[in-house]
């Protein structure tokens, strides 16, 4: 098992590394050239900047049972298709049961924005609450509980 992190804009990189280190699980950070990451305890793969280049680099490396930390619904869907275990930065586990609704929401929101509409943005991330939810979900996945 490897933990893959879609590192572009991910607020839980350091928390994920801490938990992975505790459990002895390797971590691979994937980012493009506009978001360079180097962290002790993780291998970093930097890919060319381009639409979804980091996502495709990640999904091409993931195998069944790997954990993927991402906030990207499209990447999560591709990882589910490869039988990986995608997890949102706020602790939501992506599943075959919830991914279709998430993708539909993303599609609908894009249509509204493209038509000139406005949507209320997400609430500001409450780091203490959401980091705890993420850590609990990650440990549960990694420990098979």
Rosetta silent file (secondary structure, phi, psi, omega in degrees, C-alpha in Angstrom):
SEQUENCE: XXXXXXXXXXXXXXXXXXXXXXXXXXXXXXXXXXXXXXXXXXXXXXXXXXXXXXXXXXXXXXXXXXXXXXXXXXXXXXXXXXXXXXXXXXXXXXXXXXXXXXXXXXXXXXXXXXXXXXXXXXXXXXXXXXXXXXXXXXXXXXXXX
SCORE:     score description
SCORE:     0.000 S_00000001
   1 L     0.000  137.881  175.154    0.000    0.000    0.000 S_00000001
   2 E  -128.812  146.100  172.891    1.141    3.509   -0.871 S_00000001
   3 E   -99.156  122.529  175.455   -0.456    6.825   -0.014 S_00000001
   4 E  -102.499  136.285  176.866   -0.645    9.145   -3.031 S_00000001
   5 E  -120.343  121.794  170.463   -1.241   12.832   -2.447 S_00000001
   6 E   -74.543   88.552 -163.681   -2.604   15.104   -5.148 S_00000001
   7 L   -76.031  -14.926 -179.931   -0.353   17.759   -3.660 S_00000001
   8 L   -63.883  104.594  177.017   -1.455   20.797   -5.666 S_00000001
   9 L    77.726   19.140 -177.743   -3.269   22.875   -3.060 S_00000001
  10 L   -88.305  120.294 -177.531   -3.607   20.071   -0.504 S_00000001
  11 L   -82.568   -2.154 -175.919   -3.784   21.388    3.074 S_00000001
  12 L  -116.999   25.524  179.314   -3.127   18.010    4.744 S_00000001
  13 H   -60.058  -53.355 -176.423    0.228   17.025    3.253 S_00000001
  14 H   -64.598  -39.358  177.607    2.132   17.328    6.528 S_00000001
  15 H   -63.735  -42.124  178.016   -0.610   15.615    8.538 S_00000001
  16 H   -62.713  -43.760  178.920   -0.697   12.732    6.060 S_00000001
  17 H   -61.759  -39.425  179.091    3.085   12.375    6.249 S_00000001
  18 H   -61.777  -47.332 -179.144    2.968   12.294   10.046 S_00000001
  19 H   -66.947  -42.413  179.590    0.380    9.493   10.093 S_00000001
  20 H   -61.972  -41.404  178.759    2.156    7.570    7.314 S_00000001
  21 H   -61.602  -43.844  179.012    5.450    7.809    9.205 S_00000001
  22 H   -58.121  -37.243 -174.463    3.786    6.455   12.375 S_00000001
  23 H   -99.869   -0.912  177.948    2.457    3.462   10.442 S_00000001
  24 L    68.700   37.270 -178.201    5.461    2.927    8.157 S_00000001
  25 L  -108.763  130.571 -179.828    3.537    3.520    4.928 S_00000001
  26 E   -69.196  149.673 -178.825    5.263    5.103    1.913 S_00000001
  27 E  -126.313  137.210  176.622    3.959    8.396    0.523 S_00000001
  28 E  -123.311  120.221  176.776    4.189    9.724   -3.008 S_00000001
  29 E   -93.925  132.209  176.529    3.468   13.395   -3.704 S_00000001
  30 E  -118.084  126.930  178.261    2.353   14.262   -7.233 S_00000001
  31 E  -148.767  165.611  175.570    2.433   17.886   -8.363 S_00000001
  32 E  -101.175  175.786 -172.383    3.008   19.923  -11.486 S_00000001
  33 L   -64.765  -15.819  177.665    5.780   22.415  -12.095 S_00000001
  34 L   -85.890   -8.591  179.105    3.711   25.337  -10.800 S_00000001
  35 L  -134.014   78.866 -176.977    3.387   23.674   -7.359 S_00000001
  36 L   -81.073  130.969  179.390    6.766   22.213   -6.367 S_00000001
  37 L  -127.918  136.084  170.333    6.769   20.164   -3.181 S_00000001
  38 L  -136.972  122.107  178.086    9.604   18.542   -1.329 S_00000001
  39 L  -134.537  138.175  175.510    8.891   16.932    2.022 S_00000001
  40 L   -63.982  134.499  178.931   11.065   14.723    4.158 S_00000001
  41 L    92.320    5.240  179.567    9.614   11.228    4.272 S_00000001
  42 L  -140.518  145.838  171.039    7.954   11.381    0.860 S_00000001
  43 E   -87.532  139.280  178.995    8.953   10.823   -2.710 S_00000001
  44 E  -115.780  132.592  172.938    7.919   13.671   -5.004 S_00000001
  45 E  -116.288  121.361  178.781    7.062   13.344   -8.667 S_00000001
  46 E  -108.237  126.407 -178.255    6.797   16.627  -10.536 S_00000001
  47 E  -112.675  164.776  178.817    5.095   16.558  -13.921 S_00000001
  48 L   -59.483  146.963  177.604    4.767   19.139  -16.655 S_00000001
  49 L   -70.160  134.507  179.081    2.180   21.824  -16.107 S_00000001
  50 L   173.567  161.965 -178.307   -0.972   21.106  -18.046 S_00000001
  51 L   -56.669  115.104  175.529   -4.648   20.368  -17.667 S_00000001
  52 L    62.976   18.119 -178.602   -4.922   17.366  -15.346 S_00000001
  53 H   -62.741  -40.988  178.370   -1.296   16.304  -15.926 S_00000001
  54 H   -67.139  -38.326  179.617   -0.745   15.583  -12.223 S_00000001
  55 H   -62.012  -45.903 -179.186   -4.049   13.688  -12.046 S_00000001
  56 H   -69.105  -35.317  176.059   -3.154   11.418  -14.954 S_00000001
  57 H   -62.477  -40.187  179.254    0.353   10.835  -13.589 S_00000001
  58 H   -67.912  -52.485 -174.753   -1.177    9.762  -10.295 S_00000001
  59 H   -64.327  -26.294  177.264   -3.900    7.534  -11.694 S_00000001
  60 L   -74.459  -15.696 -179.854   -1.374    5.802  -13.960 S_00000001
  61 L  -102.328  -22.183 -173.678    0.658    4.780  -10.886 S_00000001
  62 L   -72.263  144.554  176.876   -2.085    3.815   -8.445 S_00000001
  63 L  -126.500  163.459 -179.900   -2.948    0.153   -7.848 S_00000001
  64 L   -52.388  134.723  178.616   -5.841   -1.488   -5.988 S_00000001
  65 L    93.106  -13.050  175.459   -5.663   -0.816   -2.259 S_00000001
  66 L   -69.991  154.669  177.386   -3.591    2.364   -2.515 S_00000001
  67 E  -104.888  136.830 -179.817   -4.903    5.431   -0.696 S_00000001
  68 E  -125.510  122.809  177.491   -5.292    8.701   -2.617 S_00000001
  69 E   -98.503  115.945 -177.518   -5.700   12.054   -0.888 S_00000001
  70 L  -156.298  153.469  172.164   -7.451   14.488   -3.226 S_00000001
  71 L  -106.565    5.413 -176.071  -10.159   17.118   -3.353 S_00000001
  72 L   -93.194  113.322 -178.652  -10.704   16.467   -7.079 S_00000001
  73 H   -62.657  -38.200  179.649  -13.904   14.508   -7.755 S_00000001
  74 H   -63.687  -44.572  177.139  -12.774   13.520  -11.247 S_00000001
  75 H   -64.454  -40.830  178.493   -9.499   12.086   -9.946 S_00000001
  76 H   -59.728  -41.468  179.298  -11.368   10.326   -7.151 S_00000001
  77 H   -62.917  -43.039  178.788  -13.669    8.692   -9.724 S_00000001
  78 H   -64.808  -37.482  178.760  -10.694    7.454  -11.761 S_00000001
  79 H   -68.295  -38.698  175.773   -9.063    6.079   -8.597 S_00000001
  80 H   -60.845  -39.367  179.322  -12.259    4.271   -7.610 S_00000001
  81 H   -62.769  -26.225  178.368  -12.282    2.656  -11.057 S_00000001
  82 L   -95.767   10.659  178.208   -8.800    1.320  -10.265 S_00000001
  83 L    63.230   31.246  171.586  -10.029    0.065   -6.853 S_00000001
  84 L   -88.704  175.813 -175.832   -7.969    2.571   -4.906 S_00000001
  85 E  -117.909   89.677 -178.899   -9.283    4.296   -1.790 S_00000001
  86 E   -80.244  143.518 -176.504   -9.696    8.050   -2.373 S_00000001
  87 E  -136.823  133.805  178.065  -10.110   10.370    0.587 S_00000001
  88 L   -79.565  153.730 -179.263  -11.007   14.060    0.708 S_00000001
  89 L   -61.012  -15.551  179.477   -8.912   16.511    2.730 S_00000001
  90 L  -102.698    7.191  175.567  -11.847   16.969    5.109 S_00000001
  91 L    98.743   -0.398  177.732  -12.241   13.264    5.874 S_00000001
  92 L   -78.602  126.731  176.115  -14.927   12.310    3.369 S_00000001
  93 E   -87.859  124.546  175.842  -14.235    8.925    1.834 S_00000001
  94 L   -76.067  136.115 -179.703  -15.167    8.824   -1.832 S_00000001
  95 L  -135.039  168.099  174.955  -17.165    5.705   -2.673 S_00000001
  96 L   -64.143  -21.778 -179.350  -18.963    4.211   -5.627 S_00000001
  97 L   -81.020  -26.577 -176.826  -22.156    5.209   -3.809 S_00000001
  98 L  -110.841  -11.596 -172.611  -21.383    8.945   -3.522 S_00000001
  99 H   -68.196  -37.224 -179.628  -19.145    9.768   -6.488 S_00000001
 100 H   -61.929  -42.932  179.213  -21.924   10.122   -9.077 S_00000001
 101 H   -65.706  -38.088  178.625  -23.754   12.741   -6.999 S_00000001
 102 H   -65.657  -43.543  178.448  -20.503   14.640   -6.412 S_00000001
 103 H   -65.694  -38.104  177.593  -19.673   14.641  -10.126 S_00000001
 104 H   -64.448  -42.593  177.574  -23.216   15.773  -10.980 S_00000001
 105 H   -59.490  -45.545  179.213  -22.935   18.627   -8.492 S_00000001
 106 H   -60.400  -43.742 -179.678  -19.609   19.685  -10.046 S_00000001
 107 H   -63.957  -45.807 -179.753  -21.105   19.550  -13.547 S_00000001
 108 H   -62.927  -42.860  179.258  -24.202   21.530  -12.545 S_00000001
 109 H   -62.444  -40.281  178.804  -22.115   24.174  -10.774 S_00000001
 110 H   -64.687  -41.152  178.517  -19.930   24.584  -13.865 S_00000001
 111 H   -61.684  -41.745  179.585  -23.018   25.015  -16.072 S_00000001
 112 H   -63.648  -45.974  179.493  -24.364   27.706  -13.746 S_00000001
 113 H   -64.141  -41.874  179.915  -21.031   29.572  -13.728 S_00000001
 114 H   -64.612  -26.282  178.395  -20.671   29.286  -17.512 S_00000001
 115 L   -86.954    4.443  178.206  -24.135   30.811  -17.891 S_00000001
 116 L    93.825    1.914  179.682  -23.046   33.789  -15.793 S_00000001
 117 L   -76.927  167.774  178.765  -24.587   32.595  -12.558 S_00000001
 118 L  -125.357  145.802  176.540  -22.952   32.767   -9.175 S_00000001
 119 L  -123.481  149.120  175.166  -22.736   30.197   -6.457 S_00000001
 120 L   -70.431  133.663  179.148  -21.903   30.629   -2.814 S_00000001
 121 L   -72.401  171.883  177.419  -18.395   29.334   -2.186 S_00000001
 122 L   -66.067  151.631  174.796  -17.475   26.718    0.354 S_00000001
 123 L   -64.616  152.437  178.619  -17.297   27.723    3.978 S_00000001
 124 L   -59.418  139.197 -178.465  -13.804   28.509    5.227 S_00000001
 125 L   -67.237  124.328  175.499  -11.991   25.339    6.241 S_00000001
 126 L   -89.091   96.915 -170.351  -12.010   24.861   10.021 S_00000001
 127 H   -54.913  -45.484 -177.269   -8.565   23.365   10.325 S_00000001
 128 H   -61.383  -47.617 -177.314   -8.964   21.865   13.801 S_00000001
 129 H   -70.406  -48.448 -175.014  -12.253   20.145   13.045 S_00000001
 130 H   -75.198  -31.982  174.451  -11.512   19.046    9.495 S_00000001
 131 H   -64.574  -39.105  177.999   -7.933   17.937   10.182 S_00000001
 132 H   -65.071  -44.079  178.546   -9.246   15.702   12.978 S_00000001
 133 H   -61.427  -41.864  178.350  -11.929   14.259   10.691 S_00000001
 134 H   -64.140  -48.484 -178.550   -9.291   13.653    7.999 S_00000001
 135 H   -60.221  -43.256  178.920   -6.825   12.042   10.418 S_00000001
 136 H   -62.186  -44.909 -179.792   -9.528    9.777   11.854 S_00000001
 137 H   -65.863  -42.491 -179.929  -10.684    8.701    8.378 S_00000001
 138 H   -63.044  -46.614  179.014   -7.115    8.126    7.146 S_00000001
 139 H   -61.466  -40.791  179.202   -6.184    6.018   10.175 S_00000001
 140 H   -60.785  -44.180  178.210   -9.394    4.009    9.786 S_00000001
 141 H   -64.541  -47.254 -174.933   -8.564    3.255    6.146 S_00000001
 142 H   -67.750  -32.778 -179.339   -4.914    2.458    6.839 S_00000001
 143 H   -90.635   -1.937  177.623   -5.663    0.228    9.803 S_00000001
 144 L    68.686   23.128 -178.339   -8.493   -1.528    7.977 S_00000001
 145 L   -85.629    0.000    0.000  -10.979   -0.703   10.711 S_00000001
